[in-house]
């Protein structure tokens, strides 16, 4: 399989979730077993030598890739969620959206200081959600060894917010 084949499996949905947005629907890729496996295998191969101890996944589609990748890398999985979705003690961070503010949470004991962390999400748009996630990881002393995405919308310049981290996107839309 090639990256062009993966790209062809991503469906565009016009005006979702709001007017003027072109949504990249990955469910058409996920339902294709060989394509999904290829994505996970490509990412696992890229990070195999990084000695990843924890894979952090961002709610909700990031969980899909992060869980599978953690399995492949024999690493732990840590979810980063919206406020109020995790039991126990959490740390939280607020961040800016194009249209307001939001917040994310992670268990305060999810990552030990010095652990090698790979942060994963399905799509990089403006970079705010991932930048907030990386603040959480670093707040508890995690060492970010990589930031990975299935899709990057390069025209939104989200990579600018993440320029201090090794970033990899499988499919880039310019």
C-alpha positions in Angstrom: 0.0 0.0 0.0 1.1 3.6 -0.6 0.3 6.9 1.0 -1.6 7.9 -2.1 -3.9 4.9 -1.5 -4.4 6.0 2.1 -5.2 9.6 1.0 -7.9 8.2 -1.4 -9.6 6.5 1.5 -10.2 9.8 3.3 -13.6 11.2 2.5 -14.3 15.0 2.3 -17.6 16.2 3.8 -18.5 19.7 2.9 -20.0 22.1 5.4 -19.5 19.8 8.4 -19.7 20.5 11.3 -20.5 24.1 10.2 -20.9 26.0 7.0 -17.6 26.6 5.1 -15.7 23.7 6.7 -14.4 20.8 4.6 -14.2 17.9 7.1 -11.7 15.1 6.5 -13.7 12.0 7.4 -11.3 9.1 8.4 -14.0 6.6 9.1 -13.7 5.4 5.5 -10.0 4.6 6.2 -10.6 3.1 9.6 -13.1 0.5 8.3 -10.5 -0.8 5.8 -8.5 -3.2 7.9 -5.4 -3.3 5.7 -5.3 0.5 5.5 -5.7 1.0 9.2 -3.0 -1.6 9.9 -0.7 0.2 7.4 -1.1 3.5 9.2 -0.3 2.0 12.6 2.6 0.0 11.1 4.1 3.1 9.4 3.9 5.1 12.6 5.2 2.3 14.8 8.2 1.8 12.4 9.0 5.6 12.6 9.1 5.6 16.4 10.5 2.1 17.0 14.0 3.4 17.9 12.7 6.2 20.2 12.2 3.9 23.2 8.7 5.3 23.7 7.3 4.5 27.1 4.0 6.3 26.9 1.8 7.1 24.0 -0.6 10.0 24.7 -3.8 10.1 22.7 -6.1 13.1 22.5 -9.9 12.7 22.7 -11.4 11.3 20.7 -10.1 10.2 17.4 -6.5 10.3 18.7 -7.4 7.4 21.0 -7.9 5.2 17.9 -4.3 5.6 16.7 -2.6 6.1 20.1 -4.0 2.9 21.6 -3.0 0.8 18.6 0.4 2.4 18.4 1.0 1.9 22.1 0.3 -1.8 21.6 2.7 -2.0 18.7 5.5 -0.1 20.6 4.9 -2.1 23.8 4.2 1.2 25.6 1.6 2.5 27.9 -1.4 4.5 26.8 -2.5 7.8 28.4 -5.7 9.5 27.4 -6.0 13.3 27.3 -9.7 14.3 27.7 -12.1 17.1 28.0 -12.7 18.4 31.5 -14.8 16.3 33.8 -14.3 13.0 31.9 -11.5 11.5 34.0 -11.9 10.2 37.6 -9.3 10.9 40.2 -6.9 13.8 40.4 -6.1 15.6 37.2 -4.1 18.4 35.9 -5.7 20.8 33.4 -4.8 23.3 30.8 -6.9 25.9 29.0 -6.1 26.8 25.4 -7.4 29.1 22.6 -9.6 27.9 19.8 -10.4 29.9 16.7 -13.8 30.6 18.2 -13.1 30.7 22.0 -11.4 28.7 24.7 -11.4 25.0 25.7 -9.6 22.9 28.3 -8.0 19.5 28.5 -7.2 17.2 31.4 -4.9 14.3 32.2 -4.4 12.3 35.3 -1.6 13.9 37.4 0.1 10.5 37.9 -0.2 9.4 34.3 3.4 10.1 33.4 6.5 9.9 35.6 9.2 12.5 35.3 11.6 11.6 32.5 9.4 9.1 30.7 9.7 9.1 26.9 6.3 10.3 25.4 4.9 10.1 21.9 1.8 12.3 21.5 -0.7 11.3 18.8 -3.8 12.7 17.2 -5.7 12.1 14.0 -5.4 15.6 12.5 -3.3 18.7 12.9 -5.2 21.9 12.1 -4.2 25.0 14.0 -2.1 23.1 16.6 -3.8 24.4 19.7 -5.1 21.1 21.1 -1.7 19.4 20.6 0.2 22.3 22.1 -2.0 22.2 25.2 -1.5 18.4 25.4 2.3 18.9 25.3 2.1 21.4 28.1 0.3 18.8 30.2 3.0 16.2 29.4 5.8 18.6 30.3 4.0 19.8 33.4 4.4 16.3 34.9 8.0 16.0 33.7 7.4 13.8 30.6 10.0 14.0 27.8 8.3 14.4 24.4 10.2 12.3 21.8 7.7 12.9 19.0 4.3 14.3 17.9 2.5 12.3 15.2 -0.6 12.8 13.1 -2.4 10.9 10.4 -3.4 14.1 8.6 -1.9 17.7 8.6 -3.7 20.6 7.1 -0.5 22.6 6.4 -2.4 25.6 5.1 -3.5 26.3 8.7 0.1 26.4 10.0 -0.5 24.4 13.1 3.1 23.1 12.8 4.2 26.6 13.8 2.8 26.1 17.3 4.7 22.8 17.6 8.1 23.8 16.0 10.0 22.8 19.1 9.0 19.2 18.8 9.9 16.5 16.3 6.6 16.3 14.2 5.5 13.7 11.7 2.4 13.7 9.6 1.6 10.8 7.2 -0.7 12.8 4.9 -0.3 16.5 4.3 -2.8 18.7 2.6 -1.2 22.0 1.4 
